[in-house]
Amino acid sequence: MDSYKLISGSDDCSLAVFDVPYNKFLFDFKEHTKPINKVLYHPNNVCIASCSSDMTVNIYDLRTNHVVQHYQNNQEGVLSMAFSNTGRYLLAGCRDGAIQI
């Protein structure tokens, strides 16, 4: 990335992306329908992931500002997640204690 980005997930169901060196709001994502529980960068620093109480995980490409993957958990909200070191896998921890890959 050409500058440092700050990603903020919130209870209003949106992700906001800021350019830190320029102190500037860039854009937001509004795909979730319930509060966002966690956001994180993919190891390639080009994508980010978010999980929400709406039982979804989204992966966004920061170059195109689009969702590139969408995962639906039909049981419980997704509370946490982590990428593997290589970024090939995303683990999601759900409210019912289940872990999904």
C-alpha positions as CSV (number, residue, x, y, z in Angstrom):
1,M,0.0,0.0,0.0
2,D,1.2,3.5,-0.7
3,S,0.3,4.8,2.7
4,Y,-0.8,3.6,6.1
5,K,-4.5,2.7,6.4
6,L,-6.5,2.6,9.6
7,I,-9.6,0.4,9.6
8,S,-12.4,0.9,12.2
9,G,-15.4,-1.4,12.7
10,S,-18.3,-0.2,14.7
11,D,-21.6,-0.8,16.3
12,D,-23.3,1.0,13.4
13,C,-22.4,-2.0,11.2
14,S,-19.9,-0.1,9.1
15,L,-16.2,-0.3,8.5
16,A,-14.4,3.0,7.9
17,V,-11.0,3.3,6.2
18,F,-8.7,6.2,7.0
19,D,-5.4,7.3,5.5
20,V,-3.3,8.1,8.6
21,P,-0.5,10.2,7.2
22,Y,-3.0,12.5,5.5
23,N,-5.5,12.4,8.3
24,K,-8.2,11.7,5.8
25,F,-11.4,9.5,5.7
26,L,-11.2,7.5,2.5
27,F,-14.3,5.3,2.3
28,D,-16.5,2.9,4.2
29,F,-18.1,-0.5,3.8
30,K,-21.7,-1.2,4.9
31,E,-22.2,-4.8,4.2
32,H,-22.9,-6.0,7.8
33,T,-26.4,-5.7,9.3
34,K,-25.3,-6.1,13.0
35,P,-22.3,-4.7,15.0
36,I,-18.9,-5.6,13.8
37,N,-16.9,-7.6,16.3
38,K,-13.4,-7.6,14.8
39,V,-11.5,-6.3,11.8
40,L,-8.0,-7.4,10.7
41,Y,-5.5,-7.1,7.9
42,H,-4.6,-10.0,5.7
43,P,-0.9,-10.8,5.8
44,N,-0.6,-9.3,2.3
45,N,-1.8,-5.9,3.6
46,V,-4.0,-5.5,0.6
47,C,-7.1,-7.2,2.0
48,I,-9.0,-6.8,5.3
49,A,-11.5,-9.1,7.0
50,S,-14.4,-8.3,9.2
51,C,-16.7,-10.5,11.3
52,S,-20.1,-9.5,12.8
53,S,-22.9,-10.6,15.0
54,D,-24.9,-10.9,11.8
55,M,-23.2,-14.3,11.4
56,T,-21.0,-13.2,8.5
57,V,-17.4,-12.8,7.6
58,N,-16.4,-10.5,4.7
59,I,-13.0,-10.1,3.0
60,Y,-12.5,-6.8,1.2
61,D,-9.8,-5.7,-1.3
62,L,-8.5,-2.3,-0.4
63,R,-7.3,-1.6,-3.9
64,T,-10.8,-2.0,-5.5
65,N,-12.9,-1.2,-2.4
66,H,-15.1,-4.3,-3.0
67,V,-16.0,-7.4,-1.1
68,V,-14.1,-10.3,-2.6
69,Q,-15.3,-13.1,-0.3
70,H,-18.5,-13.4,1.9
71,Y,-19.0,-16.3,4.4
72,Q,-22.3,-17.0,6.1
73,N,-22.5,-18.9,9.4
74,N,-26.1,-20.1,9.8
75,Q,-25.8,-20.9,13.6
76,E,-24.3,-18.0,15.6
77,G,-22.6,-14.6,15.3
78,V,-18.9,-14.6,14.6
79,L,-17.0,-13.1,17.5
80,S,-13.4,-13.4,16.4
81,M,-11.1,-14.5,13.6
82,A,-7.5,-14.9,12.6
83,F,-5.5,-15.5,9.4
84,S,-2.9,-18.2,9.2
85,N,0.6,-17.0,8.9
86,T,0.5,-17.4,5.1
87,G,-3.0,-15.9,4.8
88,R,-4.3,-19.0,3.0
89,Y,-6.7,-19.8,5.8
90,L,-9.1,-17.7,8.0
91,L,-10.3,-19.2,11.2
92,A,-13.5,-17.8,12.7
93,G,-14.7,-18.2,16.3
94,C,-18.4,-18.3,16.8
95,R,-20.7,-17.4,19.7
96,D,-21.5,-21.1,20.2
97,G,-17.8,-22.0,20.7
98,A,-17.3,-23.5,17.3
99,I,-14.3,-22.7,15.2
100,Q,-14.6,-22.7,11.4
101,I,-11.9,-22.7,8.8
